[in-house]
Amino acid sequence: MKIYFPQWQGSGTGKSIKNGAKAILDYLNDPEFIHIPLSKIVAGKNGEKKYYINNYDAIYDQLNRLKRSIDQTRPKTIKIIGGDCGLEIVPVSYLNQKYPNLGVIWFDAHADINKPCDSPSCNFHGMPLRTLLGEGVNHMNPLLFSSIEASQIHYVGVRDIDDAEQIRIDNDEIYAPKKTDIIDLVKILKSKNISNLYLHFDFDCLEPKDYNKTYYQVPNGVTISEAEACIKALQENFSIVGSSVLESITTNTTELKPISKIIKLLMK
């Protein structure tokens, strides 16, 4: 199942994320992608905060729509053009239900594992992993098909971590190396008997000198060539049952050229 879901409300006010997703859709020109409509509930500057989550009603409304679509289709695989990272709670929880002990590879500059009450921004795109662990607000749990375990999470490129997030990572020794080591990552996954993977790819995992058309630019990231090599190694050693490309903000498809191989590897 190929899905175009340009959710931006999880970033607070970042409508540039919506436009960036559309550019990737246009670039791929693949008619197999289905469009899940976004909510018409007011969000952004005039959005309402509930349960420590900005734009809560809009996010819940459209994620529920995404869940219904996936539930009706029951796909074997999912590929998503998005959108902000908050959307991941639906496809990851679905594939985790379908493929027990799913490995979740989180290519991201940010840990995205805040509890809503600990989040400095109250933006949901910093909370999806905590929600997937079943440790977010109970009001979001109906959107989940299942919950994951901390041992299933593996970060690549993470380097901007809030204090509360670091405590959560340390408590369960979640895989979060300071430097990407592809051989080590493959070894760790195999040691856990993981055979199926979901590849979450937020483009801000990349070094901004390589690609800076992202919602955030965080220095000392993964190079484009490192990211390509890592994705290829994971594809060669495991079954990729889901993947996403998220939080690029350029509306100029020619500016996607540096990351074109990454997009095609994840969305092919």
C-alpha positions as CSV (number, residue, x, y, z in Angstrom):
1,M,0.0,0.0,0.0
2,K,1.4,3.4,-1.0
3,I,0.1,6.4,0.9
4,Y,0.4,10.1,0.5
5,F,-0.4,11.7,3.8
6,P,1.0,15.2,4.1
7,Q,0.2,15.7,7.8
8,W,1.8,18.9,9.1
9,Q,-0.2,19.6,12.2
10,G,2.1,17.5,14.4
11,S,4.8,20.1,13.8
12,G,2.7,22.9,15.2
13,T,2.6,25.4,12.4
14,G,4.8,23.8,9.8
15,K,2.7,23.9,6.6
16,S,5.9,23.9,4.7
17,I,6.0,20.2,5.6
18,K,2.8,19.6,3.7
19,N,4.1,21.4,0.6
20,G,7.4,19.4,0.8
21,A,5.5,16.1,0.8
22,K,3.6,17.2,-2.3
23,A,6.9,17.9,-4.1
24,I,8.1,14.4,-3.4
25,L,4.8,13.0,-4.7
26,D,5.1,15.0,-7.8
27,Y,8.7,14.0,-8.2
28,L,7.9,10.3,-8.1
29,N,4.8,10.6,-10.3
30,D,3.6,7.2,-9.2
31,P,-0.2,6.8,-9.6
32,E,-0.2,3.9,-7.0
33,F,-0.1,6.4,-4.1
34,I,-3.5,7.0,-2.5
35,H,-4.2,10.3,-0.8
36,I,-5.6,10.3,2.7
37,P,-7.3,13.7,3.2
38,L,-6.3,15.9,6.1
39,S,-8.7,17.2,8.7
40,K,-10.5,20.4,8.2
41,I,-10.4,21.2,12.0
42,V,-8.6,24.4,12.7
43,A,-4.9,24.0,13.4
44,G,-1.7,25.9,13.4
45,K,-1.6,29.4,14.9
46,N,-5.3,29.1,15.8
47,G,-5.2,25.4,16.8
48,E,-6.2,24.2,20.2
49,K,-4.0,22.3,22.6
50,K,-5.4,19.3,24.5
51,Y,-3.6,16.8,26.7
52,Y,-0.3,18.8,26.2
53,I,-0.6,18.2,22.4
54,N,-0.9,21.1,19.9
55,N,-3.7,20.7,17.3
56,Y,-4.8,17.6,19.1
57,D,-8.3,17.4,17.5
58,A,-7.1,17.8,13.9
59,I,-4.3,15.2,14.4
60,Y,-6.7,12.7,16.0
61,D,-9.3,13.2,13.3
62,Q,-6.9,12.6,10.4
63,L,-4.9,9.8,12.0
64,N,-8.2,8.0,12.6
65,R,-8.9,8.4,8.9
66,L,-5.5,6.9,8.1
67,K,-6.1,4.0,10.5
68,R,-9.5,3.2,8.9
69,S,-7.9,3.2,5.4
70,I,-5.1,0.8,6.5
71,D,-7.5,-1.4,8.4
72,Q,-9.9,-1.8,5.5
73,T,-7.0,-2.6,3.1
74,R,-4.9,-4.8,5.4
75,P,-1.8,-4.4,3.3
76,K,1.3,-6.6,3.5
77,T,3.6,-3.6,3.2
78,I,3.2,0.2,3.6
79,K,5.1,3.1,2.0
80,I,4.3,6.6,3.1
81,I,5.1,10.1,1.7
82,G,4.6,12.5,4.5
83,G,4.2,14.7,6.4
84,D,5.5,15.0,10.0
85,C,6.8,12.2,12.1
86,G,3.6,12.0,14.3
87,L,1.9,10.1,11.5
88,E,4.1,7.0,12.2
89,I,2.0,5.7,15.1
90,V,-0.5,4.2,12.7
91,P,1.6,2.4,10.1
92,V,4.2,1.2,12.6
93,S,1.6,-0.1,15.1
94,Y,-0.2,-1.9,12.2
95,L,2.9,-3.6,10.9
96,N,4.0,-4.5,14.4
97,Q,0.7,-6.3,14.8
98,K,1.2,-8.1,11.5
99,Y,4.9,-8.8,12.0
100,P,5.7,-9.5,15.7
101,N,9.1,-8.3,16.8
102,L,9.2,-5.7,14.0
103,G,12.5,-3.8,14.0
104,V,11.9,0.0,13.8
105,I,14.8,1.9,12.3
106,W,14.5,5.6,13.2
107,F,16.6,7.8,10.8
108,D,16.2,11.1,12.5
109,A,18.1,13.9,14.1
110,H,15.6,13.9,17.0
111,A,14.6,11.1,19.4
112,D,10.8,11.7,19.0
113,I,10.3,9.9,22.3
114,N,8.9,12.6,24.6
115,K,5.9,12.2,26.8
116,P,3.4,14.9,26.0
117,C,3.8,16.4,29.5
118,D,7.6,16.5,29.1
119,S,7.6,18.0,25.6
120,P,9.1,21.6,25.4
121,S,7.1,22.3,22.2
122,C,4.0,20.2,22.8
123,N,4.2,19.3,19.1
124,F,3.2,15.7,18.4
125,H,6.0,15.0,15.9
126,G,8.3,14.8,18.9
127,M,6.1,12.1,20.6
128,P,5.4,9.2,18.2
129,L,7.8,6.7,19.7
130,R,6.6,7.3,23.3
131,T,3.1,6.9,22.0
132,L,4.0,3.6,20.2
133,L,5.5,2.4,23.5
134,G,2.1,2.8,25.1
135,E,3.4,5.6,27.3
136,G,1.8,8.6,25.7
137,V,-1.6,10.0,26.6
138,N,-4.4,7.4,26.9
139,H,-6.5,9.5,24.5
140,M,-4.2,8.6,21.6
141,N,-4.2,4.8,22.3
142,P,-7.4,4.0,20.1
143,L,-5.3,5.0,17.1
144,L,-2.8,2.2,17.7
145,F,-3.1,-1.3,16.3
146,S,-0.5,-2.5,18.8
147,S,2.3,-1.2,21.0
148,I,6.0,-1.8,20.6
149,E,8.8,-2.6,23.0
150,A,11.8,-0.3,23.6
151,S,14.1,-3.1,22.3
152,Q,12.5,-2.7,18.8
153,I,13.7,0.9,18.4
154,H,17.1,1.6,16.7
155,Y,18.2,5.1,15.9
156,V,20.3,6.3,13.0
157,G,21.6,9.9,13.0
158,V,20.0,10.9,16.3
159,R,21.8,13.8,17.9
160,D,19.3,16.4,19.3
161,I,17.9,14.7,22.4
162,D,15.9,16.4,25.2
163,D,16.9,15.5,28.8
164,A,13.6,13.6,29.4
165,E,14.2,11.6,26.2
166,Q,17.7,10.7,27.1
167,I,16.5,9.3,30.4
168,R,14.0,7.1,28.6
169,I,16.6,6.0,26.1
170,D,19.1,5.2,28.9
171,N,16.5,3.3,31.1
172,D,16.0,0.6,28.4
173,E,19.4,1.0,26.7
174,I,17.7,1.8,23.4
175,Y,20.1,1.6,20.5
176,A,21.2,5.1,19.8
177,P,24.9,5.3,18.8
178,K,26.6,8.6,18.4
179,K,28.2,7.4,15.1
180,T,26.5,5.3,12.4
181,D,28.0,1.8,12.2
182,I,26.1,-0.2,9.6
183,I,27.8,-3.5,10.4
184,D,27.0,-3.1,14.1
185,L,23.4,-2.2,13.4
186,V,22.9,-5.3,11.2
187,K,24.6,-7.5,13.9
188,I,22.4,-6.1,16.7
189,L,19.2,-6.7,14.7
190,K,20.2,-10.2,13.9
191,S,21.1,-10.9,17.5
192,K,17.5,-10.0,18.4
193,N,16.1,-12.4,15.7
194,I,14.5,-9.5,13.9
195,S,13.7,-10.3,10.3
196,N,11.2,-7.5,9.3
197,L,11.9,-3.8,9.4
198,Y,10.1,-0.5,9.2
199,L,12.4,2.3,8.0
200,H,11.3,5.8,9.2
201,F,13.3,8.4,7.4
202,D,13.1,12.0,8.5
203,F,15.4,14.0,6.2
204,D,16.8,16.0,9.1
205,C,18.9,12.9,10.0
206,L,21.1,14.1,7.1
207,E,24.1,16.4,7.4
208,P,22.7,19.9,6.4
209,K,25.8,20.5,4.2
210,D,24.5,17.6,2.1
211,Y,20.8,18.4,2.3
212,N,19.3,21.4,4.1
213,K,15.7,21.5,2.7
214,T,14.4,20.1,6.0
215,Y,12.1,21.5,8.8
216,Y,15.1,21.5,11.1
217,Q,18.8,21.6,10.3
218,V,21.0,19.9,12.9
219,P,24.8,19.7,12.3
220,N,26.9,16.6,12.3
221,G,24.4,14.4,10.6
222,V,24.5,11.3,8.5
223,T,25.9,11.9,5.0
224,I,23.8,11.1,2.0
225,S,26.2,8.4,0.9
226,E,26.1,6.9,4.5
227,A,22.3,6.9,4.5
228,E,22.2,5.2,1.1
229,A,24.7,2.5,2.2
230,C,22.7,1.9,5.4
231,I,19.4,1.5,3.6
232,K,20.9,-0.8,1.0
233,A,22.5,-3.0,3.8
234,L,19.2,-3.2,5.6
235,Q,17.4,-4.2,2.4
236,E,20.0,-6.9,1.7
237,N,19.8,-8.4,5.1
238,F,16.1,-8.0,6.1
239,S,12.6,-7.8,4.8
240,I,11.5,-4.2,4.6
241,V,7.8,-4.2,5.3
242,G,7.3,-0.5,5.7
243,S,9.1,2.8,5.0
244,S,8.5,6.5,5.0
245,V,10.0,9.8,3.7
246,L,9.2,12.7,6.0
247,E,9.8,16.4,6.8
248,S,11.4,17.6,3.6
249,I,10.2,21.1,2.9
250,T,11.3,22.1,-0.6
251,T,8.6,22.7,-3.2
252,N,11.1,22.7,-6.0
253,T,11.5,19.1,-7.3
254,T,14.9,19.9,-8.8
255,E,16.2,20.4,-5.3
256,L,15.3,16.8,-4.5
257,K,18.1,15.6,-6.8
258,P,20.7,15.1,-4.0
259,I,18.3,12.8,-2.1
260,S,16.7,11.1,-5.2
261,K,18.4,7.8,-4.5
262,I,17.2,7.7,-0.9
263,I,13.6,8.5,-2.0
264,K,13.7,5.8,-4.7
265,L,15.3,3.2,-2.3
266,L,12.6,3.7,0.3
267,M,9.6,4.2,-2.1
268,K,10.3,1.8,-4.9
